[in-house]
Amino acid sequence: MPALVLLVALTVLAAAAVYAAGCWLAPFGPCGRCHGHDRLCRRCDGTGRRVRAGRRLHTYLRALYREGSRPDPGRRPERRRP
């Protein structure tokens, strides 16, 4: 039974790694609404390509990290007391 759990966990990790590599190599996927045939498509702006969900998630998490680790410009640094 533990071997089966390990196999499932490794399979899920491998699938996530393959999808992450795909998002890194090709961040744009085909538009699911128009498939590139409608020049007036509002989802893809007529290009037929849209940013993948994984790439959007990566961009959001990266911006969240940068915003959280940035010092607050309105806050004065604390003085250390001897």
PDB file of N, CA, C and O in Angstrom:
ATOM      1  N   MET A   1       0.806  -1.201   0.000  1.00  0.00           N
ATOM      2  CA  MET A   1       0.000   0.000   0.000  1.00  0.00           C
ATOM      3  C   MET A   1       0.858   1.279   0.000  1.00  0.00           C
ATOM      4  O   MET A   1       0.556   2.197  -0.763  1.00  0.00           O
ATOM      5  N   PRO A   2       1.932   1.376   0.838  1.00  0.00           N
ATOM      6  CA  PRO A   2       2.770   2.581   0.792  1.00  0.00           C
ATOM      7  C   PRO A   2       3.438   2.775  -0.565  1.00  0.00           C
ATOM      8  O   PRO A   2       3.683   3.908  -0.980  1.00  0.00           O
ATOM      9  N   ALA A   3       3.731   1.686  -1.251  1.00  0.00           N
ATOM     10  CA  ALA A   3       4.352   1.805  -2.568  1.00  0.00           C
ATOM     11  C   ALA A   3       3.382   2.424  -3.568  1.00  0.00           C
ATOM     12  O   ALA A   3       3.788   3.186  -4.446  1.00  0.00           O
ATOM     13  N   LEU A   4       2.104   2.095  -3.433  1.00  0.00           N
ATOM     14  CA  LEU A   4       1.091   2.656  -4.322  1.00  0.00           C
ATOM     15  C   LEU A   4       0.940   4.163  -4.075  1.00  0.00           C
ATOM     16  O   LEU A   4       0.812   4.938  -5.023  1.00  0.00           O
ATOM     17  N   VAL A   5       0.954   4.572  -2.816  1.00  0.00           N
ATOM     18  CA  VAL A   5       0.851   5.994  -2.479  1.00  0.00           C
ATOM     19  C   VAL A   5       2.066   6.743  -3.023  1.00  0.00           C
ATOM     20  O   VAL A   5       1.931   7.838  -3.568  1.00  0.00           O
ATOM     21  N   LEU A   6       3.231   6.160  -2.877  1.00  0.00           N
ATOM     22  CA  LEU A   6       4.445   6.775  -3.401  1.00  0.00           C
ATOM     23  C   LEU A   6       4.390   6.890  -4.923  1.00  0.00           C
ATOM     24  O   LEU A   6       4.800   7.907  -5.483  1.00  0.00           O
ATOM     25  N   LEU A   7       3.892   5.870  -5.584  1.00  0.00           N
ATOM     26  CA  LEU A   7       3.774   5.887  -7.040  1.00  0.00           C
ATOM     27  C   LEU A   7       2.807   6.976  -7.495  1.00  0.00           C
ATOM     28  O   LEU A   7       3.092   7.693  -8.454  1.00  0.00           O
ATOM     29  N   VAL A   8       1.677   7.106  -6.822  1.00  0.00           N
ATOM     30  CA  VAL A   8       0.699   8.137  -7.172  1.00  0.00           C
ATOM     31  C   VAL A   8       1.295   9.529  -6.930  1.00  0.00           C
ATOM     32  O   VAL A   8       1.127  10.425  -7.757  1.00  0.00           O
ATOM     33  N   ALA A   9       1.989   9.710  -5.806  1.00  0.00           N
ATOM     34  CA  ALA A   9       2.596  11.002  -5.503  1.00  0.00           C
ATOM     35  C   ALA A   9       3.657  11.369  -6.539  1.00  0.00           C
ATOM     36  O   ALA A   9       3.720  12.518  -6.975  1.00  0.00           O
ATOM     37  N   LEU A  10       4.479  10.420  -6.933  1.00  0.00           N
ATOM     38  CA  LEU A  10       5.504  10.687  -7.950  1.00  0.00           C
ATOM     39  C   LEU A  10       4.881  10.988  -9.309  1.00  0.00           C
ATOM     40  O   LEU A  10       5.391  11.822 -10.057  1.00  0.00           O
ATOM     41  N   THR A  11       3.784  10.313  -9.627  1.00  0.00           N
ATOM     42  CA  THR A  11       3.091  10.559 -10.892  1.00  0.00           C
ATOM     43  C   THR A  11       2.513  11.972 -10.918  1.00  0.00           C
ATOM     44  O   THR A  11       2.613  12.667 -11.929  1.00  0.00           O
ATOM     45  N   VAL A  12       1.911  12.394  -9.810  1.00  0.00           N
ATOM     46  CA  VAL A  12       1.350  13.746  -9.735  1.00  0.00           C
ATOM     47  C   VAL A  12       2.466  14.786  -9.828  1.00  0.00           C
ATOM     48  O   VAL A  12       2.316  15.785 -10.531  1.00  0.00           O
ATOM     49  N   LEU A  13       3.570  14.568  -9.135  1.00  0.00           N
ATOM     50  CA  LEU A  13       4.697  15.494  -9.216  1.00  0.00           C
ATOM     51  C   LEU A  13       5.287  15.561 -10.625  1.00  0.00           C
ATOM     52  O   LEU A  13       5.658  16.636 -11.096  1.00  0.00           O
ATOM     53  N   ALA A  14       5.370  14.420 -11.287  1.00  0.00           N
ATOM     54  CA  ALA A  14       5.898  14.398 -12.654  1.00  0.00           C
ATOM     55  C   ALA A  14       4.961  15.146 -13.599  1.00  0.00           C
ATOM     56  O   ALA A  14       5.422  15.888 -14.467  1.00  0.00           O
ATOM     57  N   ALA A  15       3.653  14.957 -13.440  1.00  0.00           N
ATOM     58  CA  ALA A  15       2.692  15.669 -14.283  1.00  0.00           C
ATOM     59  C   ALA A  15       2.762  17.170 -14.039  1.00  0.00           C
ATOM     60  O   ALA A  15       2.687  17.954 -14.985  1.00  0.00           O
ATOM     61  N   ALA A  16       2.906  17.579 -12.787  1.00  0.00           N
ATOM     62  CA  ALA A  16       3.024  19.003 -12.471  1.00  0.00           C
ATOM     63  C   ALA A  16       4.308  19.583 -13.054  1.00  0.00           C
ATOM     64  O   ALA A  16       4.313  20.712 -13.544  1.00  0.00           O
ATOM     65  N   ALA A  17       5.390  18.821 -13.004  1.00  0.00           N
ATOM     66  CA  ALA A  17       6.660  19.294 -13.565  1.00  0.00           C
ATOM     67  C   ALA A  17       6.575  19.439 -15.080  1.00  0.00           C
ATOM     68  O   ALA A  17       7.110  20.395 -15.641  1.00  0.00           O
ATOM     69  N   VAL A  18       5.916  18.511 -15.736  1.00  0.00           N
ATOM     70  CA  VAL A  18       5.760  18.585 -17.196  1.00  0.00           C
ATOM     71  C   VAL A  18       4.902  19.793 -17.566  1.00  0.00           C
ATOM     72  O   VAL A  18       5.219  20.508 -18.517  1.00  0.00           O
ATOM     73  N   TYR A  19       3.810  20.030 -16.815  1.00  0.00           N
ATOM     74  CA  TYR A  19       2.951  21.182 -17.099  1.00  0.00           C
ATOM     75  C   TYR A  19       3.703  22.490 -16.840  1.00  0.00           C
ATOM     76  O   TYR A  19       3.578  23.436 -17.618  1.00  0.00           O
ATOM     77  N   ALA A  20       4.480  22.555 -15.757  1.00  0.00           N
ATOM     78  CA  ALA A  20       5.253  23.758 -15.455  1.00  0.00           C
ATOM     79  C   ALA A  20       6.284  24.021 -16.549  1.00  0.00           C
ATOM     80  O   ALA A  20       6.486  25.169 -16.945  1.00  0.00           O
ATOM     81  N   ALA A  21       6.932  22.974 -17.037  1.00  0.00           N
ATOM     82  CA  ALA A  21       7.887  23.139 -18.128  1.00  0.00           C
ATOM     83  C   ALA A  21       7.178  23.606 -19.401  1.00  0.00           C
ATOM     84  O   ALA A  21       7.719  24.424 -20.146  1.00  0.00           O
ATOM     85  N   GLY A  22       5.980  23.096 -19.651  1.00  0.00           N
ATOM     86  CA  GLY A  22       5.202  23.541 -20.805  1.00  0.00           C
ATOM     87  C   GLY A  22       4.806  25.002 -20.705  1.00  0.00           C
ATOM     88  O   GLY A  22       4.826  25.727 -21.700  1.00  0.00           O
ATOM     89  N   CYS A  23       4.444  25.437 -19.498  1.00  0.00           N
ATOM     90  CA  CYS A  23       4.097  26.845 -19.293  1.00  0.00           C
ATOM     91  C   CYS A  23       5.316  27.738 -19.452  1.00  0.00           C
ATOM     92  O   CYS A  23       5.201  28.879 -19.899  1.00  0.00           O
ATOM     93  N   TRP A  24       6.481  27.223 -19.087  1.00  0.00           N
ATOM     94  CA  TRP A  24       7.698  28.012 -19.214  1.00  0.00           C
ATOM     95  C   TRP A  24       8.134  28.105 -20.678  1.00  0.00           C
ATOM     96  O   TRP A  24       8.536  29.172 -21.142  1.00  0.00           O
ATOM     97  N   LEU A  25       8.055  26.995 -21.397  1.00  0.00           N
ATOM     98  CA  LEU A  25       8.498  26.976 -22.784  1.00  0.00           C
ATOM     99  C   LEU A  25       7.494  27.619 -23.738  1.00  0.00           C
ATOM    100  O   LEU A  25       7.878  28.295 -24.692  1.00  0.00           O
ATOM    101  N   ALA A  26       6.203  27.403 -23.472  1.00  0.00           N
ATOM    102  CA  ALA A  26       5.153  27.937 -24.336  1.00  0.00           C
ATOM    103  C   ALA A  26       4.056  28.533 -23.455  1.00  0.00           C
ATOM    104  O   ALA A  26       3.067  27.861 -23.161  1.00  0.00           O
ATOM    105  N   PRO A  27       4.224  29.798 -23.030  1.00  0.00           N
ATOM    106  CA  PRO A  27       3.257  30.383 -22.101  1.00  0.00           C
ATOM    107  C   PRO A  27       1.886  30.642 -22.713  1.00  0.00           C
ATOM    108  O   PRO A  27       0.923  30.871 -21.981  1.00  0.00           O
ATOM    109  N   PHE A  28       1.779  30.612 -24.023  1.00  0.00           N
ATOM    110  CA  PHE A  28       0.492  30.848 -24.676  1.00  0.00           C
ATOM    111  C   PHE A  28      -0.071  29.556 -25.238  1.00  0.00           C
ATOM    112  O   PHE A  28       0.636  28.785 -25.887  1.00  0.00           O
ATOM    113  N   GLY A  29      -1.358  29.327 -24.981  1.00  0.00           N
ATOM    114  CA  GLY A  29      -2.053  28.159 -25.507  1.00  0.00           C
ATOM    115  C   GLY A  29      -3.137  28.602 -26.465  1.00  0.00           C
ATOM    116  O   GLY A  29      -3.402  29.797 -26.592  1.00  0.00           O
ATOM    117  N   PRO A  30      -3.762  27.665 -27.136  1.00  0.00           N
ATOM    118  CA  PRO A  30      -4.817  28.037 -28.081  1.00  0.00           C
ATOM    119  C   PRO A  30      -6.058  28.562 -27.360  1.00  0.00           C
ATOM    120  O   PRO A  30      -6.373  28.129 -26.252  1.00  0.00           O
ATOM    121  N   CYS A  31      -6.745  29.481 -27.991  1.00  0.00           N
ATOM    122  CA  CYS A  31      -7.972  30.024 -27.428  1.00  0.00           C
ATOM    123  C   CYS A  31      -9.059  28.958 -27.533  1.00  0.00           C
ATOM    124  O   CYS A  31      -9.322  28.443 -28.620  1.00  0.00           O
ATOM    125  N   GLY A  32      -9.679  28.632 -26.426  1.00  0.00           N
ATOM    126  CA  GLY A  32     -10.714  27.604 -26.424  1.00  0.00           C
ATOM    127  C   GLY A  32     -12.039  28.071 -26.974  1.00  0.00           C
ATOM    128  O   GLY A  32     -12.911  27.255 -27.273  1.00  0.00           O
ATOM    129  N   ARG A  33     -12.201  29.360 -27.110  1.00  0.00           N
ATOM    130  CA  ARG A  33     -13.475  29.891 -27.576  1.00  0.00           C
ATOM    131  C   ARG A  33     -13.536  29.989 -29.100  1.00  0.00           C
ATOM    132  O   ARG A  33     -14.493  29.516 -29.713  1.00  0.00           O
ATOM    133  N   CYS A  34     -12.522  30.601 -29.712  1.00  0.00           N
ATOM    134  CA  CYS A  34     -12.595  30.836 -31.158  1.00  0.00           C
ATOM    135  C   CYS A  34     -11.614  29.979 -31.953  1.00  0.00           C
ATOM    136  O   CYS A  34     -11.752  29.868 -33.171  1.00  0.00           O
ATOM    137  N   HIS A  35     -10.638  29.380 -31.302  1.00  0.00           N
ATOM    138  CA  HIS A  35      -9.614  28.545 -31.957  1.00  0.00           C
ATOM    139  C   HIS A  35      -8.850  29.312 -33.034  1.00  0.00           C
ATOM    140  O   HIS A  35      -8.320  28.719 -33.975  1.00  0.00           O
ATOM    141  N   GLY A  36      -8.798  30.656 -32.883  1.00  0.00           N
ATOM    142  CA  GLY A  36      -8.041  31.475 -33.822  1.00  0.00           C
ATOM    143  C   GLY A  36      -8.775  31.852 -35.084  1.00  0.00           C
ATOM    144  O   GLY A  36      -8.168  32.411 -35.997  1.00  0.00           O
ATOM    145  N   HIS A  37     -10.086  31.561 -35.171  1.00  0.00           N
ATOM    146  CA  HIS A  37     -10.830  31.838 -36.394  1.00  0.00           C
ATOM    147  C   HIS A  37     -11.651  33.112 -36.324  1.00  0.00           C
ATOM    148  O   HIS A  37     -12.126  33.589 -37.355  1.00  0.00           O
ATOM    149  N   ASP A  38     -11.832  33.678 -35.138  1.00  0.00           N
ATOM    150  CA  ASP A  38     -12.677  34.865 -34.984  1.00  0.00           C
ATOM    151  C   ASP A  38     -11.801  36.065 -34.660  1.00  0.00           C
ATOM    152  O   ASP A  38     -11.182  36.111 -33.597  1.00  0.00           O
ATOM    153  N   ARG A  39     -11.743  37.019 -35.550  1.00  0.00           N
ATOM    154  CA  ARG A  39     -10.909  38.206 -35.344  1.00  0.00           C
ATOM    155  C   ARG A  39     -11.509  39.161 -34.319  1.00  0.00           C
ATOM    156  O   ARG A  39     -10.825  40.081 -33.870  1.00  0.00           O
ATOM    157  N   LEU A  40     -12.763  38.965 -33.940  1.00  0.00           N
ATOM    158  CA  LEU A  40     -13.413  39.826 -32.957  1.00  0.00           C
ATOM    159  C   LEU A  40     -13.549  39.153 -31.599  1.00  0.00           C
ATOM    160  O   LEU A  40     -14.336  39.604 -30.767  1.00  0.00           O
ATOM    161  N   CYS A  41     -12.804  38.091 -31.361  1.00  0.00           N
ATOM    162  CA  CYS A  41     -12.883  37.367 -30.094  1.00  0.00           C
ATOM    163  C   CYS A  41     -12.341  38.249 -28.972  1.00  0.00           C
ATOM    164  O   CYS A  41     -11.230  38.772 -29.059  1.00  0.00           O
ATOM    165  N   ARG A  42     -13.145  38.406 -27.916  1.00  0.00           N
ATOM    166  CA  ARG A  42     -12.729  39.257 -26.806  1.00  0.00           C
ATOM    167  C   ARG A  42     -11.813  38.527 -25.833  1.00  0.00           C
ATOM    168  O   ARG A  42     -11.103  39.171 -25.061  1.00  0.00           O
ATOM    169  N   ARG A  43     -11.815  37.225 -25.854  1.00  0.00           N
ATOM    170  CA  ARG A  43     -10.941  36.478 -24.953  1.00  0.00           C
ATOM    171  C   ARG A  43      -9.486  36.541 -25.366  1.00  0.00           C
ATOM    172  O   ARG A  43      -8.605  36.684 -24.518  1.00  0.00           O
ATOM    173  N   CYS A  44      -9.226  36.438 -26.645  1.00  0.00           N
ATOM    174  CA  CYS A  44      -7.836  36.406 -27.124  1.00  0.00           C
ATOM    175  C   CYS A  44      -7.474  37.627 -27.958  1.00  0.00           C
ATOM    176  O   CYS A  44      -6.363  37.705 -28.482  1.00  0.00           O
ATOM    177  N   ASP A  45      -8.384  38.574 -28.088  1.00  0.00           N
ATOM    178  CA  ASP A  45      -8.181  39.779 -28.903  1.00  0.00           C
ATOM    179  C   ASP A  45      -7.888  39.437 -30.356  1.00  0.00           C
ATOM    180  O   ASP A  45      -7.170  40.171 -31.036  1.00  0.00           O
ATOM    181  N   GLY A  46      -8.433  38.340 -30.828  1.00  0.00           N
ATOM    182  CA  GLY A  46      -8.296  37.966 -32.228  1.00  0.00           C
ATOM    183  C   GLY A  46      -6.992  37.296 -32.583  1.00  0.00           C
ATOM    184  O   GLY A  46      -6.745  37.033 -33.760  1.00  0.00           O
ATOM    185  N   THR A  47      -6.146  37.009 -31.611  1.00  0.00           N
ATOM    186  CA  THR A  47      -4.854  36.388 -31.914  1.00  0.00           C
ATOM    187  C   THR A  47      -4.945  34.870 -31.986  1.00  0.00           C
ATOM    188  O   THR A  47      -4.125  34.228 -32.643  1.00  0.00           O
ATOM    189  N   GLY A  48      -5.928  34.298 -31.320  1.00  0.00           N
ATOM    190  CA  GLY A  48      -6.052  32.844 -31.278  1.00  0.00           C
ATOM    191  C   GLY A  48      -5.211  32.206 -30.192  1.00  0.00           C
ATOM    192  O   GLY A  48      -5.214  30.984 -30.044  1.00  0.00           O
ATOM    193  N   ARG A  49      -4.490  33.017 -29.431  1.00  0.00           N
ATOM    194  CA  ARG A  49      -3.616  32.509 -28.366  1.00  0.00           C
ATOM    195  C   ARG A  49      -3.979  33.196 -27.057  1.00  0.00           C
ATOM    196  O   ARG A  49      -4.263  34.394 -27.034  1.00  0.00           O
ATOM    197  N   ARG A  50      -3.969  32.438 -25.974  1.00  0.00           N
ATOM    198  CA  ARG A  50      -4.243  32.971 -24.648  1.00  0.00           C
ATOM    199  C   ARG A  50      -3.173  32.498 -23.678  1.00  0.00           C
ATOM    200  O   ARG A  50      -2.548  31.458 -23.886  1.00  0.00           O
ATOM    201  N   VAL A  51      -2.966  33.269 -22.617  1.00  0.00           N
ATOM    202  CA  VAL A  51      -1.993  32.888 -21.598  1.00  0.00           C
ATOM    203  C   VAL A  51      -2.545  31.675 -20.844  1.00  0.00           C
ATOM    204  O   VAL A  51      -3.712  31.655 -20.453  1.00  0.00           O
ATOM    205  N   ARG A  52      -1.705  30.678 -20.647  1.00  0.00           N
ATOM    206  CA  ARG A  52      -2.132  29.469 -19.949  1.00  0.00           C
ATOM    207  C   ARG A  52      -2.447  29.757 -18.489  1.00  0.00           C
ATOM    208  O   ARG A  52      -1.925  30.711 -17.914  1.00  0.00           O
ATOM    209  N   ALA A  53      -3.293  28.940 -17.893  1.00  0.00           N
ATOM    210  CA  ALA A  53      -3.702  29.118 -16.499  1.00  0.00           C
ATOM    211  C   ALA A  53      -2.500  28.985 -15.558  1.00  0.00           C
ATOM    212  O   ALA A  53      -2.395  29.731 -14.584  1.00  0.00           O
ATOM    213  N   GLY A  54      -1.611  28.059 -15.835  1.00  0.00           N
ATOM    214  CA  GLY A  54      -0.431  27.879 -14.998  1.00  0.00           C
ATOM    215  C   GLY A  54       0.496  29.084 -15.054  1.00  0.00           C
ATOM    216  O   GLY A  54       1.110  29.447 -14.050  1.00  0.00           O
ATOM    217  N   ARG A  55       0.597  29.696 -16.207  1.00  0.00           N
ATOM    218  CA  ARG A  55       1.437  30.891 -16.345  1.00  0.00           C
ATOM    219  C   ARG A  55       0.810  32.068 -15.603  1.00  0.00           C
ATOM    220  O   ARG A  55       1.513  32.866 -14.982  1.00  0.00           O
ATOM    221  N   ARG A  56      -0.528  32.172 -15.672  1.00  0.00           N
ATOM    222  CA  ARG A  56      -1.214  33.223 -14.916  1.00  0.00           C
ATOM    223  C   ARG A  56      -1.005  33.038 -13.427  1.00  0.00           C
ATOM    224  O   ARG A  56      -0.772  34.010 -12.708  1.00  0.00           O
ATOM    225  N   LEU A  57      -1.086  31.795 -12.951  1.00  0.00           N
ATOM    226  CA  LEU A  57      -0.868  31.505 -11.541  1.00  0.00           C
ATOM    227  C   LEU A  57       0.566  31.860 -11.135  1.00  0.00           C
ATOM    228  O   LEU A  57       0.782  32.450 -10.077  1.00  0.00           O
ATOM    229  N   HIS A  58       1.537  31.506 -11.964  1.00  0.00           N
ATOM    230  CA  HIS A  58       2.935  31.820 -11.683  1.00  0.00           C
ATOM    231  C   HIS A  58       3.153  33.324 -11.609  1.00  0.00           C
ATOM    232  O   HIS A  58       3.850  33.799 -10.712  1.00  0.00           O
ATOM    233  N   THR A  59       2.575  34.080 -12.529  1.00  0.00           N
ATOM    234  CA  THR A  59       2.714  35.526 -12.535  1.00  0.00           C
ATOM    235  C   THR A  59       2.081  36.141 -11.293  1.00  0.00           C
ATOM    236  O   THR A  59       2.642  37.059 -10.695  1.00  0.00           O
ATOM    237  N   TYR A  60       0.913  35.636 -10.908  1.00  0.00           N
ATOM    238  CA  TYR A  60       0.238  36.148  -9.712  1.00  0.00           C
ATOM    239  C   TYR A  60       1.059  35.874  -8.453  1.00  0.00           C
ATOM    240  O   TYR A  60       1.237  36.764  -7.622  1.00  0.00           O
ATOM    241  N   LEU A  61       1.556  34.651  -8.312  1.00  0.00           N
ATOM    242  CA  LEU A  61       2.344  34.307  -7.128  1.00  0.00           C
ATOM    243  C   LEU A  61       3.651  35.087  -7.071  1.00  0.00           C
ATOM    244  O   LEU A  61       4.091  35.483  -5.992  1.00  0.00           O
ATOM    245  N   ARG A  62       4.274  35.310  -8.227  1.00  0.00           N
ATOM    246  CA  ARG A  62       5.509  36.088  -8.263  1.00  0.00           C
ATOM    247  C   ARG A  62       5.252  37.536  -7.850  1.00  0.00           C
ATOM    248  O   ARG A  62       6.043  38.113  -7.104  1.00  0.00           O
ATOM    249  N   ALA A  63       4.157  38.131  -8.325  1.00  0.00           N
ATOM    250  CA  ALA A  63       3.811  39.505  -7.937  1.00  0.00           C
ATOM    251  C   ALA A  63       3.455  39.575  -6.459  1.00  0.00           C
ATOM    252  O   ALA A  63       3.809  40.543  -5.785  1.00  0.00           O
ATOM    253  N   LEU A  64       2.763  38.569  -5.949  1.00  0.00           N
ATOM    254  CA  LEU A  64       2.410  38.532  -4.535  1.00  0.00           C
ATOM    255  C   LEU A  64       3.659  38.440  -3.670  1.00  0.00           C
ATOM    256  O   LEU A  64       3.745  39.099  -2.634  1.00  0.00           O
ATOM    257  N   TYR A  65       4.614  37.640  -4.081  1.00  0.00           N
ATOM    258  CA  TYR A  65       5.875  37.512  -3.348  1.00  0.00           C
ATOM    259  C   TYR A  65       6.645  38.826  -3.354  1.00  0.00           C
ATOM    260  O   TYR A  65       7.140  39.267  -2.316  1.00  0.00           O
ATOM    261  N   ARG A  66       6.745  39.449  -4.526  1.00  0.00           N
ATOM    262  CA  ARG A  66       7.481  40.708  -4.626  1.00  0.00           C
ATOM    263  C   ARG A  66       6.823  41.802  -3.809  1.00  0.00           C
ATOM    264  O   ARG A  66       7.514  42.603  -3.179  1.00  0.00           O
ATOM    265  N   GLU A  67       5.507  41.850  -3.808  1.00  0.00           N
ATOM    266  CA  GLU A  67       4.799  42.867  -3.034  1.00  0.00           C
ATOM    267  C   GLU A  67       4.949  42.621  -1.536  1.00  0.00           C
ATOM    268  O   GLU A  67       5.049  43.569  -0.758  1.00  0.00           O
ATOM    269  N   GLY A  68       4.966  41.372  -1.135  1.00  0.00           N
ATOM    270  CA  GLY A  68       5.085  41.058   0.279  1.00  0.00           C
ATOM    271  C   GLY A  68       6.478  41.229   0.827  1.00  0.00           C
ATOM    272  O   GLY A  68       6.634  41.502   2.017  1.00  0.00           O
ATOM    273  N   SER A  69       7.493  41.080   0.007  1.00  0.00           N
ATOM    274  CA  SER A  69       8.861  41.193   0.486  1.00  0.00           C
ATOM    275  C   SER A  69       9.431  42.595   0.303  1.00  0.00           C
ATOM    276  O   SER A  69      10.569  42.862   0.687  1.00  0.00           O
ATOM    277  N   ARG A  70       8.643  43.484  -0.280  1.00  0.00           N
ATOM    278  CA  ARG A  70       9.088  44.855  -0.494  1.00  0.00           C
ATOM    279  C   ARG A  70       8.821  45.676   0.765  1.00  0.00           C
ATOM    280  O   ARG A  70       7.743  45.562   1.348  1.00  0.00           O
ATOM    281  N   PRO A  71       9.767  46.493   1.194  1.00  0.00           N
ATOM    282  CA  PRO A  71       9.511  47.309   2.386  1.00  0.00           C
ATOM    283  C   PRO A  71       8.449  48.370   2.103  1.00  0.00           C
ATOM    284  O   PRO A  71       8.351  48.877   0.986  1.00  0.00           O
ATOM    285  N   ASP A  72       7.668  48.696   3.109  1.00  0.00           N
ATOM    286  CA  ASP A  72       6.620  49.695   2.982  1.00  0.00           C
ATOM    287  C   ASP A  72       7.263  51.078   2.870  1.00  0.00           C
ATOM    288  O   ASP A  72       7.994  51.478   3.775  1.00  0.00           O
ATOM    289  N   PRO A  73       7.012  51.823   1.783  1.00  0.00           N
ATOM    290  CA  PRO A  73       7.690  53.109   1.606  1.00  0.00           C
ATOM    291  C   PRO A  73       7.232  54.171   2.617  1.00  0.00           C
ATOM    292  O   PRO A  73       7.975  55.120   2.867  1.00  0.00           O
ATOM    293  N   GLY A  74       6.056  54.045   3.195  1.00  0.00           N
ATOM    294  CA  GLY A  74       5.570  55.046   4.131  1.00  0.00           C
ATOM    295  C   GLY A  74       5.966  54.775   5.568  1.00  0.00           C
ATOM    296  O   GLY A  74       5.687  55.591   6.447  1.00  0.00           O
ATOM    297  N   ARG A  75       6.594  53.676   5.819  1.00  0.00           N
ATOM    298  CA  ARG A  75       6.932  53.276   7.180  1.00  0.00           C
ATOM    299  C   ARG A  75       8.374  53.639   7.500  1.00  0.00           C
ATOM    300  O   ARG A  75       9.280  53.357   6.715  1.00  0.00           O
ATOM    301  N   ARG A  76       8.582  54.256   8.638  1.00  0.00           N
ATOM    302  CA  ARG A  76       9.932  54.595   9.057  1.00  0.00           C
ATOM    303  C   ARG A  76      10.585  53.390   9.714  1.00  0.00           C
ATOM    304  O   ARG A  76       9.912  52.611  10.390  1.00  0.00           O
ATOM    305  N   PRO A  77      11.876  53.231   9.524  1.00  0.00           N
ATOM    306  CA  PRO A  77      12.540  52.091  10.177  1.00  0.00           C
ATOM    307  C   PRO A  77      12.586  52.279  11.703  1.00  0.00           C
ATOM    308  O   PRO A  77      12.696  53.399  12.203  1.00  0.00           O
ATOM    309  N   GLU A  78      12.501  51.180  12.408  1.00  0.00           N
ATOM    310  CA  GLU A  78      12.518  51.246  13.860  1.00  0.00           C
ATOM    311  C   GLU A  78      13.922  51.574  14.354  1.00  0.00           C
ATOM    312  O   GLU A  78      14.919  51.106  13.805  1.00  0.00           O
ATOM    313  N   ARG A  79      13.973  52.396  15.410  1.00  0.00           N
ATOM    314  CA  ARG A  79      15.262  52.719  16.003  1.00  0.00           C
ATOM    315  C   ARG A  79      15.595  51.669  17.043  1.00  0.00           C
ATOM    316  O   ARG A  79      14.731  51.221  17.797  1.00  0.00           O
ATOM    317  N   ARG A  80      16.828  51.294  17.072  1.00  0.00           N
ATOM    318  CA  ARG A  80      17.296  50.321  18.065  1.00  0.00           C
ATOM    319  C   ARG A  80      17.713  51.066  19.312  1.00  0.00           C
ATOM    320  O   ARG A  80      18.434  52.062  19.244  1.00  0.00           O
ATOM    321  N   ARG A  81      17.265  50.587  20.430  1.00  0.00           N
ATOM    322  CA  ARG A  81      17.638  51.223  21.699  1.00  0.00           C
ATOM    323  C   ARG A  81      18.839  50.482  22.278  1.00  0.00           C
ATOM    324  O   ARG A  81      18.905  49.253  22.246  1.00  0.00           O
ATOM    325  N   PRO A  82      19.790  51.257  22.808  1.00  0.00           N
ATOM    326  CA  PRO A  82      20.995  50.609  23.367  1.00  0.00           C
ATOM    327  C   PRO A  82      20.724  49.863  24.649  1.00  0.00           C
ATOM    328  O   PRO A  82      21.639  49.275  25.226  1.00  0.00           O
TER     329      PRO A  82
END
